[in-house]
Amino acid sequence: MNEVRCEKQFSLPSGEKLDASCVIPGYTGLPVQRQEIVLGHNEVELELQRRCVSHGRYLTTDQPAMRGDMVNLDFLGSLDGEAFDDGKITGYQLKLGSNTFLKEFEEQIMGHSAGESFSIDVTFPEQYPAEELCGRTARFDITLNEVQHLTVPKPSDEIAREEGFRDLAEMTKRVEEQRTQLHRAKQDARLQKQILEHLIQNARAEIPEELLNHTVGLLREHFMADLSRRGQKLERFLRWNNMTEDALQAKMRQRAVDLIIRQLVVDTIARRERLEPTDKEVEQALERRKKTQSHRSAYNDAQMTALLRERMCCERVERFLLEQSEEHPWVS
């Protein structure tokens, strides 16, 4: 394999620009060895049963109520013996475990059977929409009118046809194919990362000490911030992990080397093979992230754009490396 030289200029916060480089073996035709995909015990059967759940029906039972059951109940809530507003409901349908009511309320219904009358005590959280209930313990007098258990049919030709297949055999074959594809996708993702790690571990790097120290500093800063968020102290972390501070520093230094080489390798291959995302692709990825994220990001748009560009480059390079690899025969 022909060796490839990877070069990149890094900018420090001071404005100083530093050149780093590494040499890697040729990155095409690398050997990979797949394992034969064997579906787990009962994996297909469990997936077929899962598909039958939507065809199940709730049927009345005299067995004690359990999580997932549908119950019909009457209840009266009181504080210090006095009924409170909206505390009386008759004929309410509740799926146990759905968290429709407080978890403590639903859990205390489990184990009771239809026809039973009983009382439970429930403590409301300090932050609760009804101010008069905040942090207080209420008593609920309950009558359990009915318990229904979800009865799921077994896989059959009829259910297969309702799912859009000719018969159960065809649905079973499709499930086997889907599960195999899922395992293959997971295996591919693992192999992609392994190939890139192989290149990083076998690289001969020339990294300026200033750049290495700066990267180690960033890693330590993020590490200490993470410890703080978890309420941990460095001394306790070191003691729990049987590690000295020198060993931690050495580990961060090696991590910094790997990160710098990763950037060198990814940027070089992406540029040589024209895998770099366009500005429009990165912009679209940023917009998708904004629409789906559930909390405010710690990064501004410019920082997130840079992170997304780097992530997209890495994903494309990993896929390319696997596509260009040479697959060994299947092994068991």
Backbone hydrogen bonds in HBPLUS format (Angstrom, degrees):
<---DONOR---> <-ACCEPTOR-->    atom                        ^
c    i                          cat <-CA-CA->   ^        H-A-AA   ^      H-
h    n   atom  resd res      DA  || num        DHA   H-A  angle D-A-AA Bond
n    s   type  num  typ     dist DA aas  dist angle  dist       angle   num
A0004-VAL N   A0024-ILE O   2.81 MM  20  5.35 164.5  1.84 158.4 163.6     1
A0024-ILE N   A0004-VAL O   2.88 MM  20  5.35 164.5  1.90 156.0 158.4     2
A0006-CYS N   A0022-CYS O   2.75 MM  16  5.26 176.0  1.75 167.1 168.5     3
A0022-CYS N   A0006-CYS O   2.88 MM  16  5.26 145.7  2.00 145.1 153.9     4
A0008-LYS N   A0020-ALA O   3.07 MM  12  5.67 154.9  2.13 163.0 163.6     5
A0020-ALA N   A0008-LYS O   3.01 MM  12  5.67 170.0  2.02 166.4 169.3     6
A0010-PHE N   A0018-LEU O   2.73 MM   8  5.21 165.8  1.75 163.6 161.3     7
A0018-LEU N   A0010-PHE O   2.79 MM   8  5.21 163.1  1.82 155.3 160.4     8
A0012-LEU N   A0016-GLU O   2.85 MM   4  5.36 168.9  1.86 164.2 168.1     9
A0015-GLY N   A0012-LEU O   2.82 MM   3  5.37 162.9  1.85 121.2 127.1    10
A0021-SER N   A0206-GLU O   3.07 MM 185  5.27 162.3  2.11 141.5 147.1    11
A0206-GLU N   A0021-SER O   2.71 MM 185  5.27 167.1  1.73 160.4 157.1    12
A0023-VAL N   A0204-ARG O   2.85 MM 181  5.13 142.6  1.99 129.0 140.6    13
A0204-ARG N   A0023-VAL O   2.95 MM 181  5.13 156.5  2.01 140.9 148.2    14
A0029-GLY N   A0324-GLN O   2.70 MM 295  5.62 152.8  1.77 136.9 143.4    15
A0326-GLU N   A0030-LEU O   2.84 MM 296  5.75 159.6  1.88 133.3 139.3    16
A0032-VAL N   A0326-GLU O   2.99 MM 294  6.11 156.6  2.04 148.4 147.4    17
A0328-HIS N   A0032-VAL O   2.73 MM 296  5.96 158.0  1.77 166.3 173.9    18
A0036-GLU N   A0331-VAL O   3.13 MM 295  6.03 161.3  2.16 165.6 163.7    19
A0043-GLU N   A0040-GLY O   3.03 MM   3  5.14 165.3  2.05 125.1 124.2    20
A0046-LEU N   A0042-ASN O   2.88 MM   4  6.01 160.5  1.92 154.1 158.5    21
A0047-GLU N   A0043-GLU O   3.14 MM   4  6.35 151.7  2.22 141.6 149.0    22
A0048-LEU N   A0044-VAL O   2.93 MM   4  6.20 155.5  1.99 151.9 158.7    23
A0049-GLN N   A0045-GLU O   2.96 MM   4  6.22 155.6  2.02 147.2 153.9    24
A0050-ARG N   A0046-LEU O   2.94 MM   4  6.15 147.3  2.05 139.9 149.1    25
A0051-ARG N   A0047-GLU O   3.10 MM   4  6.39 148.8  2.20 143.8 151.0    26
A0052-CYS N   A0049-GLN O   2.99 MM   3  5.03 136.1  2.18  96.4 109.5    27
A0053-VAL N   A0050-ARG O   3.20 MM   3  5.42 153.6  2.27 103.9 111.5    28
A0055-HIS N   A0052-CYS O   2.89 MM   3  5.28 151.7  1.97 111.4 120.8    29
A0056-GLY N   A0053-VAL O   2.94 MM   3  5.18 164.4  1.97 115.6 118.4    30
A0057-ARG N   A0151-THR O   3.03 MM  94  5.39 154.0  2.10 143.4 145.5    31
A0151-THR N   A0057-ARG O   2.78 MM  94  5.39 179.3  1.78 151.3 151.6    32
A0059-LEU N   A0149-HIS O   3.01 MM  90  5.48 168.1  2.03 141.9 140.2    33
A0149-HIS N   A0059-LEU O   2.88 MM  90  5.48 154.0  1.95 155.3 147.2    34
A0061-THR N   A0147-VAL O   2.87 MM  86  5.81 159.2  1.92 162.0 160.0    35
A0065-ALA N   A0112-HIS O   2.77 MM  47  5.63 169.1  1.79 148.4 148.2    36
A0111-GLY N   A0065-ALA O   2.77 MM  46  5.19 156.1  1.82 137.2 144.2    37
A0069-ASP N   A0066-MET O   2.97 MM   3  5.68 160.4  2.01 144.9 147.5    38
A0068-GLY N   A0096-LEU O   2.81 MM  28  5.23 161.0  1.84 133.5 140.2    39
A0096-LEU N   A0069-ASP O   2.90 MM  27  5.63 154.8  1.96 168.4 172.3    40
A0070-MET N   A0148-GLN O   2.89 MM  78  5.03 159.4  1.93 149.4 153.7    41
A0148-GLN N   A0070-MET O   2.72 MM  78  5.03 153.9  1.79 156.1 163.8    42
A0071-VAL N   A0094-LEU O   2.79 MM  23  5.30 170.3  1.80 152.1 154.3    43
A0094-LEU N   A0071-VAL O   2.84 MM  23  5.30 163.1  1.86 155.8 161.6    44
A0072-ASN N   A0146-GLU O   2.93 MM  74  5.06 157.5  1.99 140.8 144.3    45
A0145-ASN N   A0072-ASN O   2.77 MM  73  5.34 134.1  1.98 143.3 156.4    46
A0146-GLU N   A0072-ASN O   3.26 MM  74  5.06 153.7  2.33 135.6 136.6    47
A0073-LEU N   A0092-TYR O   2.95 MM  19  5.28 152.3  2.02 138.5 146.5    48
A0092-TYR N   A0073-LEU O   2.84 MM  19  5.28 153.8  1.91 160.6 151.9    49
A0074-ASP N   A0143-THR O   2.95 MM  69  5.17 158.3  1.99 147.5 154.7    50
A0143-THR N   A0074-ASP O   2.90 MM  69  5.17 161.5  1.94 148.5 151.5    51
A0075-PHE N   A0089-ILE O   2.91 MM  14  5.57 159.9  1.95 158.3 163.7    52
A0089-ILE N   A0075-PHE O   2.98 MM  14  5.57 159.8  2.03 156.9 163.1    53
A0076-LEU N   A0141-ASP O   2.99 MM  65  5.23 143.3  2.12 136.1 147.6    54
A0141-ASP N   A0076-LEU O   2.93 MM  65  5.23 162.2  1.97 147.3 147.9    55
A0077-GLY N   A0087-GLY O   2.70 MM  10  4.57 145.0  1.82 121.1 133.0    56
A0084-PHE N   A0077-GLY O   3.32 MM   7  6.41 153.0  2.40 135.7 139.9    57
A0078-SER N   A0139-ARG O   2.84 MM  61  5.36 149.3  1.93 151.2 161.2    58
A0139-ARG N   A0078-SER O   2.97 MM  61  5.36 164.6  1.99 157.2 159.7    59
A0079-LEU N   A0082-GLU O   2.78 MM   3  5.21 161.2  1.81 145.4 142.4    60
A0082-GLU N   A0079-LEU O   2.92 MM   3  5.21 167.8  1.94 117.2 120.5    61
A0087-GLY N   A0084-PHE O   3.05 MM   3  5.39 138.0  2.24 140.5 135.9    62
A0098-SER N   A0095-LYS O   3.16 MM   3  5.67 149.0  2.26 138.7 137.4    63
A0105-PHE N   A0102-LEU O   2.96 MM   3  5.24 126.0  2.26 104.2 118.2    64
A0106-GLU N   A0102-LEU O   3.15 MM   4  6.56 161.7  2.18 160.8 163.7    65
A0107-GLU N   A0103-LYS O   2.95 MM   4  6.08 163.9  1.98 155.8 160.5    66
A0108-GLN N   A0104-GLU O   3.37 MM   4  6.35 146.0  2.50 133.8 140.6    67
A0109-ILE N   A0106-GLU O   3.18 MM   3  5.41 151.4  2.27 104.1 112.6    68
A0112-HIS N   A0109-ILE O   3.18 MM   3  5.93 158.5  2.23 141.1 142.4    69
A0116-GLU N   A0113-SER O   3.21 MM   3  5.95 158.1  2.26 141.7 143.7    70
A0115-GLY N   A0144-LEU O   2.61 MM  29  5.55 168.7  1.62 171.7 170.3    71
A0144-LEU N   A0116-GLU O   2.90 MM  28  5.56 168.0  1.91 172.2 175.1    72
A0118-PHE N   A0142-ILE O   2.89 MM  24  5.39 154.3  1.95 149.8 158.5    73
A0142-ILE N   A0118-PHE O   2.72 MM  24  5.39 172.6  1.73 178.9 177.7    74
A0120-ILE N   A0140-PHE O   2.97 MM  20  5.34 151.7  2.05 142.5 151.4    75
A0140-PHE N   A0120-ILE O   2.82 MM  20  5.34 164.3  1.84 160.4 165.5    76
A0122-VAL N   A0138-ALA O   2.86 MM  16  5.37 163.0  1.88 157.3 163.1    77
A0138-ALA N   A0122-VAL O   2.80 MM  16  5.37 161.4  1.84 157.0 152.3    78
A0124-PHE N   A0136-ARG O   2.88 MM  12  5.58 169.1  1.89 157.3 154.2    79
A0135-GLY N   A0125-PRO O   3.00 MM  10  4.98 148.4  2.10 109.7 110.8    80
A0133-LEU N   A0130-ALA O   2.96 MM   3  5.65 159.5  2.00 121.9 128.5    81
A0134-CYS N   A0131-GLU O   3.19 MM   3  5.29 151.8  2.28 104.6 112.6    82
A0136-ARG N   A0133-LEU O   3.03 MM   3  5.38 169.5  2.04 130.3 131.7    83
A0160-ALA N   A0156-SER O   2.98 MM   4  6.19 160.5  2.02 149.0 155.2    84
A0161-ARG N   A0157-ASP O   2.93 MM   4  6.19 155.0  1.99 150.1 155.6    85
A0162-GLU N   A0158-GLU O   3.09 MM   4  6.42 152.9  2.16 144.4 152.0    86
A0163-GLU N   A0159-ILE O   2.91 MM   4  6.19 133.2  2.14 143.7 157.2    87
A0163-GLU N   A0160-ALA O   3.07 MM   3  4.97 129.2  2.34  92.2 106.3    88
A0165-PHE N   A0160-ALA O   2.88 MM   5  5.25 165.1  1.91 144.6 141.8    89
A0164-GLY N   A0161-ARG O   2.99 MM   3  5.01 158.2  2.04 102.4 109.0    90
A0171-MET N   A0167-ASP O   3.16 MM   4  6.50 159.9  2.20 150.4 156.2    91
A0172-THR N   A0168-LEU O   2.83 MM   4  5.99 158.8  1.87 152.5 158.4    92
A0173-LYS N   A0169-ALA O   2.98 MM   4  6.20 158.1  2.03 145.8 151.4    93
A0174-ARG N   A0170-GLU O   3.02 MM   4  6.26 156.3  2.08 146.3 152.5    94
A0175-VAL N   A0171-MET O   2.94 MM   4  6.20 155.4  2.00 149.0 155.6    95
A0176-GLU N   A0172-THR O   2.95 MM   4  6.22 158.4  2.00 150.5 156.2    96
A0177-GLU N   A0173-LYS O   3.00 MM   4  6.28 154.9  2.07 146.5 153.1    97
A0178-GLN N   A0174-ARG O   2.91 MM   4  6.16 159.6  1.95 149.9 155.4    98
A0179-ARG N   A0175-VAL O   2.91 MM   4  6.10 164.5  1.93 154.4 158.2    99
A0180-THR N   A0176-GLU O   2.98 MM   4  6.09 155.0  2.04 143.4 150.7   100
A0181-GLN N   A0177-GLU O   2.87 MM   4  6.10 157.9  1.92 148.6 154.8   101
A0182-LEU N   A0178-GLN O   2.92 MM   4  6.14 151.9  2.00 145.3 153.1   102
A0183-HIS N   A0179-ARG O   3.03 MM   4  6.31 160.0  2.07 147.8 152.1   103
A0184-ARG N   A0180-THR O   2.86 MM   4  6.11 153.6  1.93 148.1 156.4   104
A0185-ALA N   A0181-GLN O   2.88 MM   4  6.09 155.6  1.94 148.0 154.0   105
A0186-LYS N   A0182-LEU O   3.09 MM   4  6.39 155.3  2.16 146.4 152.7   106
A0187-GLN N   A0183-HIS O   2.90 MM   4  6.12 153.5  1.97 145.4 153.3   107
A0188-ASP N   A0184-ARG O   2.81 MM   4  6.05 156.7  1.86 151.2 157.6   108
A0189-ALA N   A0185-ALA O   2.99 MM   4  6.21 159.4  2.03 146.1 151.2   109
A0190-ARG N   A0186-LYS O   3.07 MM   4  6.31 152.5  2.15 143.2 150.3   110
A0191-LEU N   A0187-GLN O   2.90 MM   4  6.17 159.8  1.94 151.8 157.4   111
A0192-GLN N   A0188-ASP O   2.83 MM   4  6.01 158.8  1.87 155.0 160.5   112
A0193-LYS N   A0189-ALA O   3.35 MM   4  6.53 160.5  2.39 141.1 144.7   113
A0194-GLN N   A0190-ARG O   3.03 MM   4  6.27 150.6  2.12 143.5 152.5   114
A0195-ILE N   A0191-LEU O   2.94 MM   4  6.17 156.3  2.00 155.3 159.5   115
A0196-LEU N   A0192-GLN O   3.29 MM   4  6.56 167.3  2.30 148.3 151.0   116
A0197-GLU N   A0193-LYS O   2.93 MM   4  6.09 160.4  1.97 148.3 154.4   117
A0198-HIS N   A0194-GLN O   2.89 MM   4  6.07 145.0  2.01 141.4 151.0   118
A0199-LEU N   A0195-ILE O   3.13 MM   4  6.51 153.7  2.20 149.2 154.8   119
A0200-ILE N   A0196-LEU O   3.03 MM   4  6.34 158.7  2.07 150.6 156.6   120
A0201-GLN N   A0197-GLU O   2.87 MM   4  6.03 165.1  1.89 153.5 156.9   121
A0202-ASN N   A0198-HIS O   3.10 MM   4  6.18 137.2  2.29 140.6 151.0   122
A0203-ALA N   A0200-ILE O   3.33 MM   3  5.30 166.9  2.34 106.0 107.8   123
A0211-LEU N   A0208-PRO O   3.12 MM   3  5.38 120.2  2.50 102.1 115.8   124
A0212-LEU N   A0208-PRO O   3.06 MM   4  6.39 159.0  2.10 152.9 159.3   125
A0213-ASN N   A0209-GLU O   2.85 MM   4  6.03 163.7  1.88 152.0 156.1   126
A0214-HIS N   A0210-GLU O   3.00 MM   4  6.13 155.4  2.06 142.0 148.9   127
A0215-THR N   A0211-LEU O   3.01 MM   4  6.22 158.8  2.06 147.4 152.5   128
A0216-VAL N   A0212-LEU O   2.93 MM   4  6.17 159.6  1.98 151.2 157.0   129
A0217-GLY N   A0213-ASN O   2.92 MM   4  6.10 153.2  2.00 144.1 151.7   130
A0218-LEU N   A0214-HIS O   3.05 MM   4  6.38 150.9  2.13 145.3 152.5   131
A0219-LEU N   A0215-THR O   2.99 MM   4  6.27 161.4  2.03 150.7 155.6   132
A0220-ARG N   A0216-VAL O   2.90 MM   4  6.14 158.6  1.94 151.5 157.3   133
A0221-GLU N   A0217-GLY O   2.92 MM   4  6.08 154.6  1.99 144.5 152.0   134
A0222-HIS N   A0218-LEU O   2.96 MM   4  6.23 163.6  1.99 154.3 157.4   135
A0223-PHE N   A0219-LEU O   2.90 MM   4  6.04 154.2  1.97 144.5 152.5   136
A0224-MET N   A0220-ARG O   2.88 MM   4  6.05 164.0  1.91 153.2 156.1   137
A0225-ALA N   A0221-GLU O   3.04 MM   4  6.22 154.4  2.11 144.0 151.3   138
A0226-ASP N   A0222-HIS O   2.97 MM   4  6.17 150.9  2.06 144.2 151.8   139
A0227-LEU N   A0223-PHE O   2.99 MM   4  6.31 155.2  2.06 147.8 154.5   140
A0228-SER N   A0224-MET O   2.98 MM   4  6.19 155.2  2.04 144.5 151.2   141
A0229-ARG N   A0225-ALA O   2.99 MM   4  6.27 153.4  2.06 145.2 151.9   142
A0230-ARG N   A0226-ASP O   3.14 MM   4  6.39 144.3  2.28 142.7 151.7   143
A0232-GLN N   A0227-LEU O   2.86 MM   5  5.06 169.6  1.87 152.2 149.1   144
A0231-GLY N   A0228-SER O   3.01 MM   3  4.95 157.2  2.06 101.6 108.4   145
A0237-PHE N   A0233-LYS O   3.03 MM   4  6.36 161.0  2.07 154.5 160.2   146
A0238-LEU N   A0234-LEU O   2.93 MM   4  6.19 164.9  1.95 159.9 162.9   147
A0239-ARG N   A0235-GLU O   3.01 MM   4  6.21 155.7  2.07 144.0 151.0   148
A0240-TRP N   A0236-ARG O   2.85 MM   4  6.04 167.2  1.86 157.4 160.2   149
A0241-ASN N   A0237-PHE O   3.04 MM   4  6.15 147.7  2.15 145.3 153.7   150
A0243-MET N   A0238-LEU O   2.89 MM   5  4.89 169.9  1.91 145.8 149.1   151
A0242-ASN N   A0239-ARG O   3.18 MM   3  5.02 162.6  2.21 101.9 106.2   152
A0248-LEU N   A0244-THR O   3.01 MM   4  6.35 153.3  2.08 147.2 154.7   153
A0249-GLN N   A0245-GLU O   2.90 MM   4  6.12 156.0  1.96 145.8 152.2   154
A0250-ALA N   A0246-ASP O   2.92 MM   4  6.16 153.4  1.99 144.7 151.9   155
A0251-LYS N   A0247-ALA O   2.94 MM   4  6.15 151.2  2.03 143.4 151.4   156
A0252-MET N   A0248-LEU O   2.96 MM   4  6.24 153.9  2.03 147.2 154.2   157
A0253-ARG N   A0249-GLN O   2.92 MM   4  6.14 149.5  2.01 144.2 153.0   158
A0254-GLN N   A0250-ALA O   3.03 MM   4  6.31 158.4  2.08 147.8 152.2   159
A0255-ARG N   A0251-LYS O   2.98 MM   4  6.19 152.9  2.05 142.9 151.0   160
A0256-ALA N   A0252-MET O   2.84 MM   4  6.06 150.1  1.93 145.3 153.2   161
A0257-VAL N   A0253-ARG O   3.01 MM   4  6.34 154.7  2.07 146.6 152.9   162
A0258-ASP N   A0254-GLN O   3.01 MM   4  6.28 163.2  2.04 149.5 153.4   163
A0259-LEU N   A0255-ARG O   2.94 MM   4  6.17 155.4  2.00 147.9 154.6   164
A0260-ILE N   A0256-ALA O   3.01 MM   4  6.23 161.6  2.05 152.2 156.4   165
A0261-ILE N   A0257-VAL O   2.97 MM   4  6.19 166.7  1.98 155.1 159.0   166
A0262-ARG N   A0258-ASP O   2.85 MM   4  5.97 154.9  1.91 144.8 152.5   167
A0263-GLN N   A0259-LEU O   3.09 MM   4  6.37 157.6  2.14 145.8 150.4   168
A0264-LEU N   A0260-ILE O   3.01 MM   4  6.31 157.5  2.06 148.1 154.7   169
A0265-VAL N   A0261-ILE O   2.84 MM   4  6.07 167.7  1.85 161.5 163.5   170
A0266-VAL N   A0262-ARG O   2.86 MM   4  5.93 173.3  1.86 157.3 159.4   171
A0267-ASP N   A0263-GLN O   2.96 MM   4  5.80 162.9  1.99 142.8 148.5   172
A0268-THR N   A0264-LEU O   3.09 MM   4  6.08 156.9  2.14 141.0 147.8   173
A0269-ILE N   A0265-VAL O   2.98 MM   4  6.14 174.2  1.98 158.2 159.8   174
A0270-ALA N   A0266-VAL O   2.89 MM   4  5.91 164.0  1.91 152.3 157.8   175
A0271-ARG N   A0267-ASP O   3.00 MM   4  6.05 153.5  2.07 140.3 147.4   176
A0272-ARG N   A0268-THR O   2.87 MM   4  6.06 168.8  1.88 154.8 158.2   177
A0273-GLU N   A0269-ILE O   2.87 MM   4  5.85 159.2  1.91 151.6 156.7   178
A0275-LEU N   A0270-ALA O   2.77 MM   5  4.54 164.1  1.80 138.4 143.3   179
A0274-ARG N   A0271-ARG O   3.39 MM   3  5.09 161.9  2.42  97.1 102.2   180
A0282-VAL N   A0278-THR O   3.08 MM   4  6.42 159.4  2.13 154.7 159.7   181
A0283-GLU N   A0279-ASP O   2.90 MM   4  6.09 156.8  1.96 146.8 154.0   182
A0284-GLN N   A0280-LYS O   2.91 MM   4  6.12 156.0  1.97 148.6 154.6   183
A0285-ALA N   A0281-GLU O   3.02 MM   4  6.23 151.7  2.10 140.8 148.6   184
A0286-LEU N   A0282-VAL O   2.92 MM   4  6.19 149.9  2.02 147.2 155.4   185
A0287-GLU N   A0283-GLU O   3.03 MM   4  6.32 154.9  2.09 146.9 153.2   186
A0288-ARG N   A0284-GLN O   2.97 MM   4  6.23 156.8  2.03 147.9 154.0   187
A0289-ARG N   A0285-ALA O   3.02 MM   4  6.20 153.4  2.09 142.4 149.6   188
A0290-LYS N   A0286-LEU O   3.03 MM   4  6.30 155.6  2.09 146.9 153.1   189
A0291-LYS N   A0287-GLU O   3.14 MM   4  6.39 149.0  2.24 144.6 152.1   190
A0292-THR N   A0288-ARG O   3.15 MM   4  6.35 139.8  2.32 143.6 153.6   191
A0292-THR N   A0289-ARG O   3.21 MM   3  5.25 129.4  2.48  96.0 108.9   192
A0293-GLN N   A0289-ARG O   2.87 MM   4  5.79 147.4  1.98 157.1 162.6   193
A0304-MET N   A0300-ASN O   2.90 MM   4  6.10 165.4  1.92 160.3 165.0   194
A0305-THR N   A0301-ASP O   2.82 MM   4  5.91 151.8  1.90 146.3 154.2   195
A0306-ALA N   A0302-ALA O   3.12 MM   4  6.36 157.1  2.18 144.4 149.5   196
A0307-LEU N   A0303-GLN O   2.99 MM   4  6.28 157.0  2.05 147.6 154.2   197
A0308-LEU N   A0304-MET O   2.84 MM   4  6.01 160.7  1.88 150.9 155.9   198
A0309-ARG N   A0305-THR O   2.95 MM   4  6.10 158.0  2.00 147.0 153.1   199
A0310-GLU N   A0306-ALA O   3.03 MM   4  6.21 160.2  2.07 145.8 151.1   200
A0311-ARG N   A0307-LEU O   2.88 MM   4  6.09 157.4  1.93 147.6 154.3   201
A0312-MET N   A0308-LEU O   2.86 MM   4  6.00 165.2  1.88 152.7 156.4   202
A0313-CYS N   A0309-ARG O   2.99 MM   4  6.14 157.9  2.04 145.9 152.1   203
A0314-CYS N   A0310-GLU O   3.00 MM   4  6.21 161.2  2.04 147.0 152.0   204
A0315-GLU N   A0311-ARG O   2.96 MM   4  6.21 163.6  1.99 153.8 157.7   205
A0316-ARG N   A0312-MET O   3.04 MM   4  6.19 160.7  2.08 147.9 152.9   206
A0317-VAL N   A0313-CYS O   2.90 MM   4  6.11 157.6  1.96 151.7 158.3   207
A0318-GLU N   A0314-CYS O   2.91 MM   4  6.09 161.7  1.95 152.0 157.0   208
A0319-ARG N   A0315-GLU O   3.06 MM   4  6.29 161.3  2.10 146.4 151.0   209
A0320-PHE N   A0316-ARG O   2.94 MM   4  6.10 159.2  1.98 145.6 151.8   210
A0321-LEU N   A0317-VAL O   2.89 MM   4  6.11 161.0  1.93 154.7 159.0   211
A0322-LEU N   A0318-GLU O   3.20 MM   4  6.46 156.8  2.25 147.6 152.7   212
A0323-GLU N   A0319-ARG O   2.94 MM   4  6.19 160.9  1.97 152.1 158.0   213
A0324-GLN N   A0320-PHE O   2.95 MM   4  6.14 145.0  2.07 149.7 158.8   214
A0325-SER N   A0322-LEU O   3.14 MM   3  5.06 160.7  2.18 102.3 108.1   215
